[in-house]
């Protein structure tokens, strides 16, 4: 059998050839390509200068943000702080009664409470309606004192009707609202009215 080739030796030679080929093509050590810079030195210097200008404005922007945050904190002191909307409404009633007592009349006729509702995206509003009788000058002073309260308050409705007594008292139905944090506004579920 001089002319026949051993199949094992043939397979061994083919496998060795493939390994050698892989070693020098796929697994060959390659030198990393050196990439020329895309931009020139003057362009890089201009870009660096622009970045420095931007970095220099950061302190001013941070100072402006701090001033805005401080201003917001001062303005939000006027929010009625409470755990629930019912507590916020109770605070509104307390304000009405306290200011009424200061002006010499009693305001204890609660008519209705309204559910808290949204005011923009960050706040809510709670309202109460109170009925009372007082002299017209007491009402004027009462409304002036309400507007001077530290809380953010607004009169929604006011109905005044004349009285029949000798003192010329008027009957007043007043709806007063106060601004509260948004967390006190109930979340409406999709599909509910």
C-alpha positions as CSV (number, residue, x, y, z in Angstrom):
1,X,0.0,0.0,0.0
2,X,2.5,2.4,-1.1
3,X,0.1,4.6,-3.0
4,X,-2.7,5.1,-0.4
5,X,-2.8,7.9,2.1
6,X,-3.9,7.3,5.6
7,X,-7.3,9.1,6.1
8,X,-6.3,10.1,9.6
9,X,-3.2,11.7,8.5
10,X,-5.1,13.5,5.8
11,X,-7.7,14.9,8.3
12,X,-4.8,15.9,10.7
13,X,-3.1,17.8,7.9
14,X,-6.4,19.6,6.9
15,X,-7.1,20.5,10.6
16,X,-3.5,21.8,11.0
17,X,-3.8,23.8,7.9
18,X,-7.0,25.4,9.1
19,X,-5.5,26.2,12.5
20,X,-2.5,27.8,10.9
21,X,-4.7,29.8,8.6
22,X,-6.9,31.0,11.5
23,X,-3.8,31.9,13.5
24,X,-2.4,34.2,10.9
25,X,-5.7,35.7,9.7
26,X,-8.3,35.9,12.3
27,X,-6.2,35.7,15.5
28,X,-3.3,37.7,14.1
29,X,-2.0,40.5,16.3
30,X,-3.0,43.7,14.6
31,X,-1.5,47.1,15.2
32,X,-4.2,49.6,16.2
33,X,-4.8,52.1,13.5
34,X,-3.8,55.7,14.2
35,X,-6.6,58.0,13.5
36,X,-5.8,61.5,12.6
37,X,-7.6,64.2,14.6
38,X,-10.9,65.3,13.0
39,X,-10.5,69.0,14.0
40,X,-7.6,71.3,13.9
41,X,-6.0,72.9,16.9
42,X,-7.7,76.3,16.5
43,X,-11.1,74.7,16.4
44,X,-10.3,72.7,19.5
45,X,-9.2,75.9,21.2
46,X,-12.4,77.6,20.3
47,X,-14.4,74.7,21.6
48,X,-12.5,74.8,24.9
49,X,-13.1,78.5,25.2
50,X,-16.8,78.0,24.6
51,X,-16.9,75.3,27.3
52,X,-15.2,77.7,29.7
53,X,-17.8,80.4,29.0
54,X,-20.6,77.9,29.7
55,X,-18.9,76.7,32.9
56,X,-18.6,80.3,34.1
57,X,-22.4,80.8,33.9
58,X,-23.1,77.8,36.1
59,X,-22.5,79.8,39.3
60,X,-25.0,82.5,38.2
61,X,-27.6,80.0,37.3
62,X,-27.2,78.2,40.6
63,X,-27.6,81.6,42.4
64,X,-30.7,82.3,40.4
65,X,-32.1,78.9,41.2
66,X,-31.5,79.4,44.9
67,X,-33.2,82.8,44.8
68,X,-36.2,81.3,43.0
69,X,-36.4,78.5,45.6
70,X,-36.3,81.0,48.5
71,X,-39.0,83.1,46.8
72,X,-41.2,80.0,46.4
73,X,-40.7,79.1,50.0
74,X,-41.8,82.5,51.1
75,X,-44.9,82.4,48.8
76,X,-45.8,78.9,50.0
77,X,-45.9,80.0,53.6
78,X,-49.4,81.2,52.6
79,X,-50.6,77.6,51.9
80,X,-53.0,76.1,54.5
81,X,-50.9,73.3,55.9
82,X,-53.0,70.3,57.0
83,X,-53.0,66.5,56.8
84,X,-56.4,66.3,55.2
85,X,-58.8,68.5,53.3
86,X,-61.3,68.4,56.2
87,X,-58.6,69.8,58.5
88,X,-57.8,72.5,56.0
89,X,-61.5,73.4,55.9
90,X,-61.6,73.5,59.7
91,X,-58.7,76.0,59.5
92,X,-60.6,78.1,57.1
93,X,-63.6,78.2,59.5
94,X,-61.3,79.1,62.3
95,X,-59.9,82.1,60.3
96,X,-63.5,83.2,59.5
97,X,-64.6,83.0,63.1
98,X,-61.4,84.6,64.5
99,X,-61.6,87.6,62.1
100,X,-65.4,87.9,62.7
101,X,-64.8,88.0,66.5
102,X,-62.1,90.6,66.0
103,X,-64.7,92.7,64.1
104,X,-67.4,92.3,66.8
105,X,-69.8,89.7,65.4
106,X,-70.3,85.9,65.6
107,X,-70.0,83.8,62.4
108,X,-71.0,80.3,63.3
109,X,-73.5,79.4,60.6
110,X,-71.8,76.8,58.5
111,X,-73.7,76.3,55.3
112,X,-71.6,73.8,53.3
113,X,-68.1,72.3,52.7
114,X,-66.9,71.8,49.2
115,X,-64.6,68.9,48.1
116,X,-61.0,69.9,47.5
117,X,-60.3,70.5,43.9
118,X,-57.1,71.1,41.8
119,X,-55.5,74.5,41.3
120,X,-53.0,74.1,38.5
121,X,-50.7,71.1,38.7
122,X,-49.1,71.7,42.1
123,X,-51.8,73.0,44.4
124,X,-55.4,72.5,45.4
125,X,-58.3,74.6,46.8
126,X,-60.6,73.9,49.7
127,X,-63.8,76.0,50.3
128,X,-66.3,76.6,53.0
129,X,-69.5,78.6,53.0
130,X,-70.6,80.5,56.1
131,X,-73.8,82.4,56.9
132,X,-73.8,85.2,59.4
133,X,-75.5,88.5,60.3
134,X,-73.6,91.7,61.0
135,X,-73.6,95.5,60.4
136,X,-72.4,96.7,57.0
137,X,-69.3,98.4,58.4
138,X,-68.4,95.2,60.3
139,X,-68.7,93.3,57.0
140,X,-66.4,95.8,55.2
141,X,-63.8,95.6,58.0
142,X,-64.2,91.8,58.0
143,X,-63.4,91.6,54.3
144,X,-60.5,93.9,54.7
145,X,-59.1,91.8,57.5
146,X,-59.6,88.6,55.5
147,X,-57.5,89.9,52.7
148,X,-54.7,90.8,55.2
149,X,-54.4,87.2,56.5
150,X,-51.1,85.5,55.9
151,X,-52.9,82.5,54.2
152,X,-53.7,82.7,50.5
153,X,-57.4,83.2,50.6
154,X,-60.1,84.3,48.2
155,X,-63.7,85.1,48.4
156,X,-65.6,83.0,45.9
157,X,-69.1,84.2,46.5
158,X,-70.8,86.7,48.7
159,X,-74.5,87.2,49.0
160,X,-75.7,90.1,51.0
161,X,-79.4,90.7,51.9
162,X,-80.9,93.4,54.0
163,X,-82.2,92.7,57.4
164,X,-85.4,93.7,59.1
165,X,-84.0,94.8,62.4
166,X,-83.6,98.3,63.7
167,X,-79.8,98.1,63.7
168,X,-79.7,97.8,59.9
169,X,-77.8,94.5,60.1
170,X,-77.3,92.5,56.9
171,X,-77.4,88.8,56.3
172,X,-74.3,87.5,54.6
173,X,-73.6,84.2,52.9
174,X,-69.8,84.0,52.2
175,X,-67.9,81.3,50.4
176,X,-64.2,81.5,51.2
177,X,-61.4,79.4,49.6
178,X,-57.8,78.7,50.6
179,X,-54.9,77.2,48.7
180,X,-53.5,73.9,49.9
181,X,-50.8,71.4,48.8
182,X,-51.9,69.2,45.9
183,X,-51.6,66.1,48.1
184,X,-55.0,67.0,49.8
185,X,-56.9,66.9,46.5
186,X,-58.6,63.5,46.0
187,X,-57.4,61.6,42.9
188,X,-60.1,60.9,40.4
189,X,-60.0,57.5,39.0
190,X,-60.4,57.0,35.2
191,X,-63.9,56.6,34.1
192,X,-65.4,58.2,37.2
193,X,-67.4,61.5,37.0
